[in-house]
Amino acid sequence: MSLIETLGNPQRLRIIQQLSDGPMYVTELADTVGMNGKSAVHHLTVLEDEDLVEHFWDGNRKYYRLIRTIELEISPPPERRFILQRGAERAAEPVGGE
């Protein structure tokens, strides 16, 4: 799946938006974006496969966090450029310990 296909899903964009504020555990994230846990896990798996998020455990809670920045640049004419790129890994501190 390409990065554009991955980010073309509104639910995945909402997940990324929520994770941009910091790590969240699956149930909390699912409730916040308005989907069931099974759907949230599916979308998180897609994002993890694209190396945009990673998970870690704190007790019995599975947390996800963003690990890359995503840059989108769209220019009006005459350039008519559309650039979507994945940035370098971002340092993020886990909640609790890994």
The first five atom37 places (N, CA, C, CB, O) and aatype in JSON, in Angstrom:
{
  "aatype": [12, 15, 10, 9, 6, 16, 10, 7, 2, 14, 5, 1, 10, 1, 9, 9, 5, 5, 10, 15, 3, 7, 14, 12, 18, 19, 16, 6, 10, 0, 3, 16, 19, 7, 12, 2, 7, 11, 15, 0, 19, 8, 8, 10, 16, 19, 10, 6, 3, 6, 3, 10, 19, 6, 8, 13, 17, 3, 7, 2, 1, 11, 18, 18, 1, 10, 9, 1, 16, 9, 6, 10, 6, 9, 15, 14, 14, 14, 6, 1, 1, 13, 9, 10, 5, 1, 7, 0, 6, 1, 0, 0, 6, 14, 19, 7, 7, 6],
  "atom_mask": [
    [1, 1, 1, 1, 1],
    [1, 1, 1, 1, 1],
    [1, 1, 1, 1, 1],
    [1, 1, 1, 1, 1],
    [1, 1, 1, 1, 1],
    [1, 1, 1, 1, 1],
    [1, 1, 1, 1, 1],
    [1, 1, 1, 0, 1],
    [1, 1, 1, 1, 1],
    [1, 1, 1, 1, 1],
    [1, 1, 1, 1, 1],
    [1, 1, 1, 1, 1],
    [1, 1, 1, 1, 1],
    [1, 1, 1, 1, 1],
    [1, 1, 1, 1, 1],
    [1, 1, 1, 1, 1],
    [1, 1, 1, 1, 1],
    [1, 1, 1, 1, 1],
    [1, 1, 1, 1, 1],
    [1, 1, 1, 1, 1],
    [1, 1, 1, 1, 1],
    [1, 1, 1, 0, 1],
    [1, 1, 1, 1, 1],
    [1, 1, 1, 1, 1],
    [1, 1, 1, 1, 1],
    [1, 1, 1, 1, 1],
    [1, 1, 1, 1, 1],
    [1, 1, 1, 1, 1],
    [1, 1, 1, 1, 1],
    [1, 1, 1, 1, 1],
    [1, 1, 1, 1, 1],
    [1, 1, 1, 1, 1],
    [1, 1, 1, 1, 1],
    [1, 1, 1, 0, 1],
    [1, 1, 1, 1, 1],
    [1, 1, 1, 1, 1],
    [1, 1, 1, 0, 1],
    [1, 1, 1, 1, 1],
    [1, 1, 1, 1, 1],
    [1, 1, 1, 1, 1],
    [1, 1, 1, 1, 1],
    [1, 1, 1, 1, 1],
    [1, 1, 1, 1, 1],
    [1, 1, 1, 1, 1],
    [1, 1, 1, 1, 1],
    [1, 1, 1, 1, 1],
    [1, 1, 1, 1, 1],
    [1, 1, 1, 1, 1],
    [1, 1, 1, 1, 1],
    [1, 1, 1, 1, 1],
    [1, 1, 1, 1, 1],
    [1, 1, 1, 1, 1],
    [1, 1, 1, 1, 1],
    [1, 1, 1, 1, 1],
    [1, 1, 1, 1, 1],
    [1, 1, 1, 1, 1],
    [1, 1, 1, 1, 1],
    [1, 1, 1, 1, 1],
    [1, 1, 1, 0, 1],
    [1, 1, 1, 1, 1],
    [1, 1, 1, 1, 1],
    [1, 1, 1, 1, 1],
    [1, 1, 1, 1, 1],
    [1, 1, 1, 1, 1],
    [1, 1, 1, 1, 1],
    [1, 1, 1, 1, 1],
    [1, 1, 1, 1, 1],
    [1, 1, 1, 1, 1],
    [1, 1, 1, 1, 1],
    [1, 1, 1, 1, 1],
    [1, 1, 1, 1, 1],
    [1, 1, 1, 1, 1],
    [1, 1, 1, 1, 1],
    [1, 1, 1, 1, 1],
    [1, 1, 1, 1, 1],
    [1, 1, 1, 1, 1],
    [1, 1, 1, 1, 1],
    [1, 1, 1, 1, 1],
    [1, 1, 1, 1, 1],
    [1, 1, 1, 1, 1],
    [1, 1, 1, 1, 1],
    [1, 1, 1, 1, 1],
    [1, 1, 1, 1, 1],
    [1, 1, 1, 1, 1],
    [1, 1, 1, 1, 1],
    [1, 1, 1, 1, 1],
    [1, 1, 1, 0, 1],
    [1, 1, 1, 1, 1],
    [1, 1, 1, 1, 1],
    [1, 1, 1, 1, 1],
    [1, 1, 1, 1, 1],
    [1, 1, 1, 1, 1],
    [1, 1, 1, 1, 1],
    [1, 1, 1, 1, 1],
    [1, 1, 1, 1, 1],
    [1, 1, 1, 0, 1],
    [1, 1, 1, 0, 1],
    [1, 1, 1, 1, 1]
  ],
  "atom_positions": [
    [[0.85, -1.17, 0.0], [0.0, 0.0, 0.0], [0.9, 1.23, 0.0], [-0.97, 0.0, 1.23], [1.89, 1.28, 0.73]],
    [[0.56, 2.22, -0.8], [1.37, 3.43, -0.85], [1.0, 4.36, 0.32], [1.17, 4.16, -2.2], [-0.03, 4.19, 0.96]],
    [[1.87, 5.3, 0.57], [1.61, 6.26, 1.64], [0.34, 7.07, 1.36], [2.82, 7.22, 1.81], [-0.42, 7.37, 2.28]],
    [[0.11, 7.41, 0.11], [-1.1, 8.15, -0.25], [-2.34, 7.29, 0.01], [-1.05, 8.58, -1.74], [-3.34, 7.8, 0.52]],
    [[-2.29, 6.01, -0.34], [-3.42, 5.12, -0.06], [-3.64, 4.97, 1.44], [-3.2, 3.74, -0.7], [-4.78, 4.96, 1.92]],
    [[-2.56, 4.86, 2.18], [-2.65, 4.72, 3.63], [-3.31, 5.94, 4.24], [-1.26, 4.51, 4.24], [-4.2, 5.82, 5.09]],
    [[-2.89, 7.12, 3.82], [-3.42, 8.35, 4.39], [-4.71, 8.82, 3.73], [-2.39, 9.43, 4.31], [-5.29, 9.83, 4.14]],
    [[-5.15, 8.11, 2.7], [-6.39, 8.47, 2.02], [-7.64, 8.06, 2.78], [0.0, 0.0, 0.0], [-8.75, 8.37, 2.35]],
    [[-7.47, 7.38, 3.88], [-8.6, 6.93, 4.68], [-8.86, 7.92, 5.81], [-8.34, 5.51, 5.25], [-7.96, 8.16, 6.62]],
    [[-10.05, 8.5, 5.89], [-10.34, 9.5, 6.92], [-10.17, 8.98, 8.35], [-11.74, 10.01, 6.74], [-9.78, 9.73, 9.24]],
    [[-10.47, 7.71, 8.57], [-10.32, 7.16, 9.92], [-8.85, 7.09, 10.32], [-10.95, 5.76, 9.99], [-8.51, 7.37, 11.47]],
    [[-7.98, 6.73, 9.39], [-6.56, 6.7, 9.7], [-6.02, 8.1, 9.94], [-5.78, 6.02, 8.57], [-5.14, 8.3, 10.79]],
    [[-6.53, 9.07, 9.21], [-6.12, 10.46, 9.45], [-6.55, 10.93, 10.83], [-6.71, 11.38, 8.37], [-5.81, 11.65, 11.5]],
    [[-7.74, 10.53, 11.27], [-8.19, 10.89, 12.62], [-7.3, 10.23, 13.68], [-9.67, 10.47, 12.83], [-6.98, 10.84, 14.69]],
    [[-6.91, 9.0, 13.43], [-6.01, 8.3, 14.36], [-4.68, 9.05, 14.44], [-5.79, 6.82, 13.92], [-4.18, 9.3, 15.53]],
    [[-4.11, 9.4, 13.31], [-2.84, 10.13, 13.28], [-2.98, 11.47, 14.01], [-2.37, 10.36, 11.83], [-2.09, 11.87, 14.76]],
    [[-4.09, 12.14, 13.78], [-4.34, 13.42, 14.45], [-4.33, 13.24, 15.97], [-5.68, 14.02, 13.98], [-3.72, 14.04, 16.68]],
    [[-5.0, 12.21, 16.46], [-5.04, 11.97, 17.9], [-3.66, 11.6, 18.44], [-6.04, 10.86, 18.22], [-3.26, 12.06, 19.51]],
    [[-2.94, 10.77, 17.71], [-1.61, 10.34, 18.17], [-0.58, 11.47, 18.09], [-1.14, 9.16, 17.34], [0.47, 11.38, 18.72]],
    [[-0.87, 12.51, 17.33], [0.07, 13.63, 17.27], [0.16, 14.36, 18.61], [-0.34, 14.62, 16.18], [1.11, 15.1, 18.86]],
    [[-0.83, 14.15, 19.48], [-0.8, 14.74, 20.83], [-0.07, 13.86, 21.82], [-2.21, 15.0, 21.32], [0.19, 14.29, 22.95]],
    [[0.26, 12.62, 21.44], [0.98, 11.72, 22.32], [0.4, 10.32, 22.25], [0.0, 0.0, 0.0], [-0.64, 10.11, 21.63]],
    [[1.07, 9.36, 22.89], [0.62, 7.96, 22.85], [-0.77, 7.79, 23.46], [1.62, 7.07, 23.59], [-1.15, 8.51, 24.38]],
    [[-1.5, 6.83, 22.93], [-2.83, 6.49, 23.45], [-2.99, 4.98, 23.42], [-3.96, 7.2, 22.64], [-2.43, 4.31, 22.55]],
    [[-3.76, 4.45, 24.37], [-4.02, 3.02, 24.31], [-5.22, 2.77, 23.41], [-4.27, 2.45, 25.72], [-6.03, 3.67, 23.17]],
    [[-5.34, 1.56, 22.91], [-6.26, 1.23, 21.84], [-7.71, 1.61, 22.17], [-6.19, -0.24, 21.52], [-8.37, 2.26, 21.36]],
    [[-8.2, 1.22, 23.33], [-9.6, 1.51, 23.67], [-9.86, 3.01, 23.73], [-9.96, 0.86, 25.02], [-10.88, 3.49, 23.22]],
    [[-8.96, 3.75, 24.33], [-9.08, 5.2, 24.42], [-9.09, 5.83, 23.02], [-7.93, 5.8, 25.26], [-9.89, 6.71, 22.73]],
    [[-8.2, 5.37, 22.18], [-8.09, 5.87, 20.82], [-9.35, 5.56, 20.02], [-6.87, 5.29, 20.12], [-9.88, 6.42, 19.32]],
    [[-9.83, 4.32, 20.12], [-11.04, 3.91, 19.4], [-12.23, 4.77, 19.82], [-11.36, 2.42, 19.65], [-12.98, 5.24, 18.98]],
    [[-12.39, 4.99, 21.12], [-13.49, 5.81, 21.61], [-13.38, 7.25, 21.13], [-13.53, 5.78, 23.13], [-14.38, 7.87, 20.76]],
    [[-12.17, 7.77, 21.13], [-11.94, 9.17, 20.74], [-12.26, 9.4, 19.27], [-10.5, 9.56, 21.02], [-12.84, 10.43, 18.92]],
    [[-11.89, 8.46, 18.41], [-12.14, 8.64, 16.97], [-13.49, 8.07, 16.53], [-11.03, 7.99, 16.16], [-13.87, 8.21, 15.36]],
    [[-14.21, 7.42, 17.45], [-15.56, 6.95, 17.14], [-15.62, 5.67, 16.32], [0.0, 0.0, 0.0], [-16.37, 5.59, 15.34]],
    [[-14.83, 4.68, 16.71], [-14.91, 3.39, 16.02], [-14.76, 2.27, 17.04], [-13.81, 3.27, 14.92], [-14.35, 2.51, 18.18]],
    [[-15.1, 1.06, 16.64], [-14.95, -0.06, 17.57], [-13.48, -0.49, 17.62], [-15.86, -1.25, 17.14], [-12.68, -0.11, 16.76]],
    [[-13.14, -1.27, 18.63], [-11.76, -1.69, 18.83], [-11.18, -2.48, 17.68], [0.0, 0.0, 0.0], [-10.01, -2.31, 17.33]],
    [[-12.01, -3.35, 17.08], [-11.53, -4.18, 15.97], [-11.13, -3.32, 14.77], [-12.61, -5.2, 15.56], [-10.1, -3.55, 14.15]],
    [[-11.95, -2.31, 14.46], [-11.62, -1.4, 13.36], [-10.38, -0.59, 13.67], [-12.79, -0.46, 13.07], [-9.54, -0.37, 12.8]],
    [[-10.28, -0.13, 14.92], [-9.11, 0.66, 15.32], [-7.83, -0.16, 15.16], [-9.25, 1.15, 16.77], [-6.83, 0.34, 14.65]],
    [[-7.87, -1.41, 15.61], [-6.69, -2.27, 15.5], [-6.33, -2.49, 14.04], [-6.94, -3.63, 16.19], [-5.15, -2.48, 13.69]],
    [[-7.32, -2.68, 13.18], [-7.05, -2.84, 11.75], [-6.31, -1.62, 11.19], [-8.36, -3.07, 10.97], [-5.28, -1.76, 10.53]],
    [[-6.84, -0.42, 11.47], [-6.22, 0.8, 10.94], [-4.84, 1.03, 11.56], [-7.12, 2.0, 11.2], [-3.92, 1.49, 10.87]],
    [[-4.7, 0.73, 12.83], [-3.39, 0.87, 13.47], [-2.38, -0.1, 12.89], [-3.52, 0.64, 14.97], [-1.2, 0.24, 12.77]],
    [[-2.81, -1.29, 12.52], [-1.92, -2.27, 11.88], [-1.45, -1.75, 10.53], [-2.64, -3.63, 11.7], [-0.27, -1.89, 10.18]],
    [[-2.36, -1.15, 9.76], [-1.97, -0.56, 8.46], [-0.94, 0.54, 8.68], [-3.22, 0.0, 7.72], [0.06, 0.6, 7.96]],
    [[-1.18, 1.4, 9.66], [-0.24, 2.48, 9.95], [1.09, 1.94, 10.45], [-0.85, 3.44, 10.98], [2.15, 2.51, 10.15]],
    [[1.05, 0.86, 11.21], [2.28, 0.24, 11.7], [3.05, -0.41, 10.55], [1.96, -0.81, 12.79], [4.28, -0.33, 10.5]],
    [[2.34, -1.04, 9.62], [3.0, -1.65, 8.46], [3.7, -0.6, 7.59], [1.97, -2.41, 7.61], [4.69, -0.91, 6.93]],
    [[3.2, 0.63, 7.61], [3.82, 1.73, 6.85], [4.87, 2.47, 7.66], [2.75, 2.71, 6.38], [5.37, 3.51, 7.24]],
    [[5.21, 1.93, 8.84], [6.22, 2.53, 9.72], [5.89, 3.96, 10.12], [7.57, 2.5, 9.04], [6.77, 4.81, 10.22]],
    [[4.61, 4.21, 10.37], [4.18, 5.52, 10.84], [3.91, 5.51, 12.34], [2.94, 5.97, 10.1], [4.07, 6.53, 13.02]],
    [[3.51, 4.36, 12.87], [3.26, 4.21, 14.3], [3.93, 2.94, 14.79], [1.74, 4.19, 14.61], [4.29, 2.06, 14.01]],
    [[4.08, 2.86, 16.1], [4.56, 1.63, 16.73], [3.77, 1.43, 18.01], [6.11, 1.68, 17.01], [3.17, 2.37, 18.54]],
    [[3.78, 0.21, 18.5], [3.07, -0.05, 19.75], [4.04, -0.46, 20.85], [2.01, -1.14, 19.55], [5.16, -0.89, 20.59]],
    [[3.57, -0.31, 22.07], [4.3, -0.77, 23.24], [3.27, -1.09, 24.31], [5.34, 0.3, 23.75], [2.13, -0.63, 24.25]],
    [[3.67, -1.88, 25.27], [2.77, -2.31, 26.33], [3.11, -1.59, 27.63], [2.84, -3.83, 26.53], [4.28, -1.39, 27.95]],
    [[2.09, -1.21, 28.35], [2.23, -0.71, 29.72], [1.23, -1.5, 30.55], [1.98, 0.88, 29.82], [0.04, -1.2, 30.55]],
    [[1.73, -2.49, 31.24], [0.82, -3.41, 31.94], [0.06, -4.21, 30.91], [0.0, 0.0, 0.0], [0.66, -4.83, 30.03]],
    [[-1.26, -4.2, 31.01], [-2.07, -4.94, 30.04], [-2.67, -4.03, 28.97], [-3.19, -5.68, 30.75], [-3.53, -4.45, 28.2]],
    [[-2.2, -2.79, 28.91], [-2.69, -1.85, 27.89], [-1.69, -1.73, 26.75], [-2.95, -0.46, 28.51], [-0.49, -1.56, 26.96]],
    [[-2.22, -1.83, 25.54], [-1.39, -1.69, 24.34], [-1.52, -0.24, 23.86], [-1.82, -2.71, 23.21], [-2.6, 0.21, 23.48]],
    [[-0.4, 0.46, 23.88], [-0.36, 1.86, 23.45], [0.22, 1.95, 22.05], [0.46, 2.71, 24.44], [1.01, 1.11, 21.63]],
    [[-0.18, 3.0, 21.34], [0.39, 3.32, 20.04], [0.92, 4.75, 20.09], [-0.65, 3.15, 18.89], [0.38, 5.6, 20.79]],
    [[2.0, 4.98, 19.33], [2.55, 6.33, 19.22], [3.06, 6.53, 17.8], [3.67, 6.56, 20.26], [3.44, 5.58, 17.12]],
    [[3.07, 7.79, 17.38], [3.65, 8.14, 16.08], [5.16, 8.04, 16.18], [3.22, 9.57, 15.64], [5.75, 8.4, 17.2]],
    [[5.79, 7.55, 15.13], [7.24, 7.47, 15.11], [7.85, 8.21, 13.92], [7.68, 6.02, 15.08], [9.07, 8.29, 13.8]],
    [[7.02, 8.75, 13.07], [7.51, 9.5, 11.91], [6.66, 10.74, 11.71], [7.5, 8.62, 10.64], [5.47, 10.77, 12.04]],
    [[7.28, 11.75, 11.16], [6.52, 12.91, 10.75], [6.03, 12.68, 9.33], [7.38, 14.21, 10.84], [6.62, 11.91, 8.57]],
    [[4.95, 13.34, 8.99], [4.4, 13.25, 7.64], [4.27, 14.67, 7.12], [3.01, 12.49, 7.61], [3.65, 15.51, 7.76]],
    [[4.86, 14.92, 5.96], [4.8, 16.26, 5.39], [4.01, 16.22, 4.09], [6.22, 16.8, 5.14], [4.2, 15.35, 3.24]],
    [[3.11, 17.17, 3.96], [2.3, 17.3, 2.76], [2.47, 18.73, 2.26], [0.79, 16.97, 3.02], [2.23, 19.69, 2.99]],
    [[2.88, 18.85, 1.02], [3.05, 20.16, 0.41], [2.28, 20.18, -0.9], [4.56, 20.48, 0.19], [2.51, 19.36, -1.79]],
    [[1.38, 21.12, -1.01], [0.61, 21.28, -2.25], [0.78, 22.73, -2.69], [-0.91, 20.91, -2.07], [0.51, 23.64, -1.91]],
    [[1.21, 22.93, -3.92], [1.45, 24.28, -4.43], [0.45, 24.61, -5.53], [2.89, 24.41, -4.96], [0.12, 23.75, -6.36]],
    [[-0.03, 25.84, -5.54], [-0.95, 26.26, -6.61], [-0.17, 26.46, -7.91], [-1.7, 27.56, -6.22], [1.06, 26.46, -7.91]],
    [[-0.88, 26.63, -9.01], [-0.2, 26.92, -10.28], [0.7, 28.14, -10.1], [-1.22, 27.16, -11.42], [0.35, 28.99, -9.29]],
    [[1.79, 28.27, -10.77], [2.24, 27.46, -11.89], [3.02, 26.22, -11.48], [3.08, 28.29, -12.8], [3.26, 25.36, -12.32]],
    [[3.44, 26.09, -10.21], [4.25, 24.94, -9.82], [3.45, 23.63, -9.9], [4.79, 25.12, -8.42], [3.96, 22.63, -10.4]],
    [[2.22, 23.66, -9.41], [1.35, 22.48, -9.39], [2.08, 21.26, -8.82], [0.84, 22.16, -10.79], [2.07, 20.18, -9.4]],
    [[2.69, 21.46, -7.68], [3.41, 20.36, -7.04], [2.55, 19.71, -5.98], [4.73, 20.86, -6.44], [1.77, 20.38, -5.29]],
    [[2.69, 18.44, -5.86], [2.04, 17.68, -4.79], [3.09, 16.75, -4.23], [0.77, 16.89, -5.31], [3.52, 15.82, -4.9]],
    [[3.5, 16.99, -3.0], [4.56, 16.19, -2.39], [4.06, 15.64, -1.06], [5.86, 17.04, -2.18], [3.58, 16.39, -0.21]],
    [[4.16, 14.36, -0.91], [3.82, 13.7, 0.34], [5.01, 12.84, 0.71], [2.49, 12.85, 0.23], [5.38, 11.94, -0.04]],
    [[5.6, 13.11, 1.86], [6.77, 12.33, 2.24], [6.76, 12.01, 3.71], [8.03, 13.05, 1.88], [6.21, 12.74, 4.54]],
    [[7.37, 10.91, 4.0], [7.51, 10.42, 5.36], [8.84, 10.95, 5.88], [7.45, 8.84, 5.44], [9.87, 10.82, 5.22]],
    [[8.81, 11.56, 7.05], [10.01, 12.12, 7.63], [10.78, 11.12, 8.47], [0.0, 0.0, 0.0], [10.43, 9.94, 8.52]],
    [[11.81, 11.6, 9.11], [12.65, 10.76, 9.96], [11.91, 10.37, 11.22], [13.96, 11.49, 10.31], [10.88, 10.94, 11.56]],
    [[12.46, 9.38, 11.9], [11.86, 8.94, 13.16], [11.83, 10.09, 14.14], [12.61, 7.75, 13.75], [12.73, 10.92, 14.19]],
    [[10.77, 10.1, 14.92], [10.58, 11.13, 15.92], [10.76, 10.49, 17.29], [9.17, 11.8, 15.79], [10.23, 9.42, 17.56]],
    [[11.51, 11.15, 18.14], [11.68, 10.63, 19.49], [10.39, 10.83, 20.27], [12.88, 11.32, 20.21], [9.85, 11.94, 20.3]],
    [[9.91, 9.78, 20.88], [8.7, 9.87, 21.69], [8.9, 9.04, 22.93], [7.45, 9.39, 20.9], [9.41, 7.92, 22.86]],
    [[8.52, 9.57, 24.03], [8.64, 8.85, 25.29], [7.39, 8.03, 25.53], [8.89, 9.83, 26.46], [6.28, 8.54, 25.38]],
    [[7.54, 6.76, 25.91], [6.37, 5.94, 26.2], [5.73, 6.35, 27.51], [6.75, 4.46, 26.24], [6.37, 6.94, 28.37]],
    [[4.47, 6.03, 27.64], [3.78, 6.21, 28.91], [4.19, 5.03, 29.76], [2.21, 6.3, 28.74], [4.05, 3.89, 29.32]],
    [[4.68, 5.25, 30.96], [5.15, 4.14, 31.79], [6.45, 3.6, 31.23], [0.0, 0.0, 0.0], [7.32, 4.37, 30.81]],
    [[6.58, 2.3, 31.22], [7.79, 1.68, 30.66], [7.44, 0.71, 29.58], [0.0, 0.0, 0.0], [6.3, 0.24, 29.49]],
    [[8.4, 0.41, 28.75], [8.15, -0.55, 27.67], [8.38, -1.95, 28.16], [9.04, -0.26, 26.48], [8.23, -2.9, 27.39]]
  ]
}
